[in-house]
């Protein structure tokens, strides 16, 4: 049984018509790797260590915190503050979507398999993804045909559907990601 959505969404993936300066995005990621290792969070998924950096931090939280749970991830940008990682290319993206929250950069090394799941807060949000580095063997698995997200493209993903990912390559997959409230879906349509 599917739950009723707050905003009717007809597809799992939307490729948005937004031009991304991939050189600036990759330079931003290189700065994170070089100068902000102390801000990196880590988490084990299966037998792989994934990691990343949080651009939005929940008010009252200190330290490097990558994942929030259903009871610890309040909705809306007003519940978060911008970390000192909000500069350059990333700040431009945040300003393009001022209602977005829980932004970050995540890395899935080659061999990472994220098992099937539905995002806990799906009734209220969708997820924006911008591939910064990837390989042809990184794919999303859903009820729709497998999808490889292209570097420099922008995708809005309805994470209320069961989904999984596989990095079948030997190189890292690096994405910028951010929650987008469903109530702002009509605003996102200007990028269709």
N, C-alpha and C positions, 0 to 999 in steps of 0.2 A: 504494500500500500504506500503510495506516494503522499507526502504531506502537501498541503496547499502552499504555494509560494506567495510571498507578499507582493512581488512584482512578477508579472508573467515573463518568463524567459524561454525562448523557443529552441535554443541550441546550447550545447555545453561550451563550445569555443567560439569566440568572436575575434577575428583578426582586425585590429583597429587601423585606421588610415592615419598613422602618426609617423612622421619621419624622425628616426633616432640617429644621432651622431655616434656611430658605433666606436669610432676612435676615441672620443671623449669618454664613452661608457667604459671601454677597456682600460683607458688610462686611470679612471676613477678606481676601478677594481685593483689595478696594480698598486695604487697608493694605499688602499686598504691592506693588501698583502704585505707591503713593505713597511708602512709606518704605523699600522693600527693592529698588529697581532695581539696586543694586550687587550683589545676590545672584542676579540673574537669569541663567539660561543661555540660549543661543540655538543653533539648528540650522537648516540649510536642508533643506527637503523639497520636491523639485521646484523650482518657482520661488518658493516662499513661505518666509519666515522665521518659524519657530515658536519659541516660547520658554516658559519656565516657571521654577519654583523647586523645588529639592529639599529635602524635609523630612528625609529620611534620607540620610546621607552615608556612603559606604564608609569604614571605618577606614583611616587612612593617606592619605586623599585630602583635599586642601585645594582651595579655590577652588570655582567654580560648575560643577558637573558634572551634566548632565541625563540623558545616556544611557550605559549600561554595555553592554559586549559579553558574549558567551558566556563568554569566559575572564576577564572582569574583574567579573562580577556574581555573587559567591558567594551561595548560598541562605541564607535565614534572617536573622531580625532581629538575632541576636547579632553579625553581621558589619558592622553599621551603627550609627551614632550619630545621635541626634536633633539637628538643626541648631537654631539660634536662631529658626527660623521655626515651631517647634512651640509654638504658644500659642493660646489661645482656642478657636475652633470646630475648628480642625485638630487640636489636642491632644485634644479630646473624641472625634473620630473615631479617632485613633490608639489611644486607650485602649479604645475599643469592640472593636478588633481588635488585641490586643497582640502577636500573632504575625505581623502584616503587616509588610512591609518595602519599601524603595525607594519611599516615599510622596512625592508631589509634586503640584504644580498646574501644568497644562499649558495653553497657549493656542494654538489654531489659528485664525489670521485668516480672514476670508471669502476664498473661493477656494482654500483649502488642500485638496489631494488627497493623501492618504497611500496609496501604491500597495499592491496586494495583498502580504501577507506572513504569515508564521507567527512568533510570538515565539520567540526562540532557546531560552529555558529552559522551554518549554512542558511537558516531562514532570513538572516539579516545582511549577509554580505556575499560578494563574489571576490575573486582574486585576480589581480592584474599581474601579468608576467612579462618581463622583457629579457630575453636571452642575451647575455653578454659574451659568453663563450659556450660552445656546445660541440657536439659531434653528431654525425649522421645516425648513430646508433642510440641516441637518447630519444625515447618516445614516451608519450602518454598513452595509457590503455584505458579505454572507457567502453560504453555501449556503442559509441560511434567508432568509425575506423581509427586505428592508431594514428597519432599525430606527432610529427617532429616539428618543434617550434624553431623557426629560423632566427639566426642572429640578427639583431637590429630591428626585429619586428615587435609589435606590441599585441598582446593577447589578453582578453578578458575571459576568465574561466568560471563557469558555474560549478563550484565545488560541492553542490548539493547532490550531484550524481556520484555513484561509486567510481573511483578513479585510482590508478596506480601509475608509477613511472619506473622505467628501467633505463639505466645508463649502461648499455651494452658495449660501450667504447672503452678506450684506454685513457682518454683524457677527461678532465673535469668538465662538468656542466655547471655554469655560473649564471644565475638568474637574479634580476631585481624583482622583488615581489611586494605587493601591497594589497591590503583589503580595501574594497570599494563597497560602500553601503548600497544595498539594493534600491533604496529610495533615491539614489542618484543615477539609476540606470538610464533614465531619459536624457540626462546630461551627457552620458557616455555615447548615446546614439549619434551625436554630432560627429563622431569619429568613424561611423560606419561608411 
